[in-house]
Amino acid sequence: ACAICAMGCCRQILLGVKDSLSGLLHVFHFIKQNEKIRNKLLKCFFLNGVVLWLSVMIFEFLLLPVVKAMAELIYARAVASPFQSGILDSMGTVLWYVFACVWVLPLFWISRVINMFWFQDIASASFKEWQRNSHKKSTSLLSQGGVSFFVADALFSVIMEFLFIFQDMIVSFIPVVGTPLSVFHLAILYSLYSFEYKWIYQGMRVEKRVSMIQKNWSYFFGFGLPLSLLTVLPHSLITSVCMFAMGFPVFIITATVTHPPETASEQRLPEVPIFRTVIFLTNKFLVKTQRVSSSYSYTRS
């Protein structure tokens, strides 16, 4: 039985990796067929890959060494002193912090906001293109329950995923197994991010979306693994964020055209309740918030 489970697990992981990578063919098709998708992808690559990431690389590996080399030449002609040596040692750090405050941090947060809208546009255009090619129709969450239902679902999802990121940070500190567990968490989270757009357009509520991930955790781990490794391997936070911002739109399109397994019985693997804790905390937080809000409204009335 254990051997069957292990084989089924490996098979599903490999299937997820295969689907995530083979989806690149669909991405090229969408880019060719849909001008909106093509333009948004190019903008994502330019903003995150050229404007943000390349500018940081040019400053760190070209401009900063040149400035430090020029400063060393100037001070080499003067009488050496401990004070001058201290200035040279701290110059690189000071220049980096100035560059980060003036350029990197403002651009980083601006790009995060812009990316959010571009990701939504790519997801919407990809889903419409997929519907047109597959001749399938579905009712979105917004159409099913109205604005209040959609907002409540989105709010629960955002809080849950935010807490899940903290869960990933906590498990990353566990000795020996911390890094593999963190990669597993990120792969699962990136899969949820990728498929969530499509599932929302198909009218799936947050509890069903999470259930799909937990029942088919091995497949979704494999699907999100390439993007997870792409963001974990770089030592720089800025590089990791840029890699995610450039790779995630591709995974949105891939998830739109991919059909993951629907039931755990297909792979004979036990469900992994990886979201159980954050769901519990999210429910507690929302109930507490609702009570405080109701009490405040009653007091004012």
Beta strands, then each sheet from edge to edge (+ up, - down):
end
